[in-house]
Amino acid sequence: MSFVCLFFGFQYLADIAYTSVTKRNFRPYSFKSILDMLIFFIFMVNICVTFARNLKSTISEGLGVVSWEEKAIKYSRNYIENNIKETNLLILGVVCLWLRVLNFTRYNEYLGRFIGVV
């Protein structure tokens, strides 16, 4: 899931291309853009924590050198001893994704009007 959420950051390339072709103004400080970058950074930090901290010295050894059983033990030990709580980071990421879903409702004709009234 974390790798898929990185596409929120790459979405800027499509937004910039669209605005340059249609000669519209690109608004980098809109709520949608800031939320997309926040989602990108949250899941990028999650990936970095997982690979750089929790799987430390298992990936660099190469395939077949460290068995899966040893990797599981090292990952579990590093996960428990880590100062950054991945659960809290993922909860923040999921909340941001739900905010993004709620932001999408403004494009829906009927639901957008309903939320505007509420």
Sequence and secondary structure as in RCSB ss.txt:
>XXXX:A:sequence
MSFVCLFFGFQYLADIAYTSVTKRNFRPYSFKSILDMLIFFIFMVNICVTFARNLKSTISEGLGVVSWEEKAIKY
SRNYIENNIKETNLLILGVVCLWLRVLNFTRYNEYLGRFIGVV
>XXXX:A:secstr
 HHHHTHHHHHHHHHHHHHHHHT    TTSHHHHHHHHHHHHHHHHHHIIIIIITTTTSTT TTTS HHHHHHHH
HHHHHH SS HHHHHHHHHHHHHHHHHHHGGGSHHHHHHHHH 
